[in-house]
């Protein structure tokens, strides 16, 4: 189960790469910063779920 979240995190990260590159080329760095904030929010939520899974596997 924990591997699903790792693949999900990697997929979300790489899915932001090309749109961020496009937005940076045409609109500057503000959309990229907004995308990074979205990524950090999603990553934080996934890390909480991953920690719960790790706790369950330890006991």
C-alpha positions in Angstrom: 0.0 0.0 0.0 2.8 2.4 0.8 4.3 2.0 -2.7 1.0 3.3 -4.2 1.5 6.6 -2.4 5.2 6.8 -3.5 4.2 6.3 -7.1 1.4 8.8 -6.7 3.7 11.4 -5.3 6.2 10.8 -8.2 3.4 11.0 -10.7 2.1 14.3 -9.3 5.5 15.8 -9.2 6.3 14.9 -12.9 2.8 16.0 -14.0 3.6 19.5 -12.8 6.9 19.7 -14.7 5.8 20.4 -18.2 2.9 22.8 -17.3 5.3 24.7 -15.0 7.9 25.0 -17.8 5.2 26.3 -20.2 3.7 28.7 -17.7 7.2 30.0 -16.8 8.1 30.7 -20.4 4.9 32.6 -21.1 3.8 34.2 -17.8 6.9 34.4 -15.6 7.5 32.8 -12.2 4.3 33.5 -10.4 2.3 30.5 -11.7 5.3 28.3 -11.0 5.3 29.5 -7.3 1.5 28.8 -7.2 2.1 25.3 -8.6 4.8 24.6 -6.0 2.4 25.6 -3.2 -0.2 23.2 -4.6 2.5 20.5 -4.8 3.6 21.1 -1.2 0.0 21.0 0.0 -0.7 17.7 -1.8 2.7 16.3 -0.7 1.9 17.2 2.9 -1.4 15.4 2.8 0.2 12.3 1.2 3.0 12.3 3.8 0.4 12.2 6.6 -1.3 9.2 5.0 2.0 7.5 4.5 2.9 8.0 8.1 -0.4 6.4 9.2 0.4 3.4 6.9 3.9 3.1 8.4 2.5 3.1 11.9 0.1 0.4 11.0 2.8 -1.8 9.5 5.0 -1.4 12.6 2.4 -2.8 14.9 
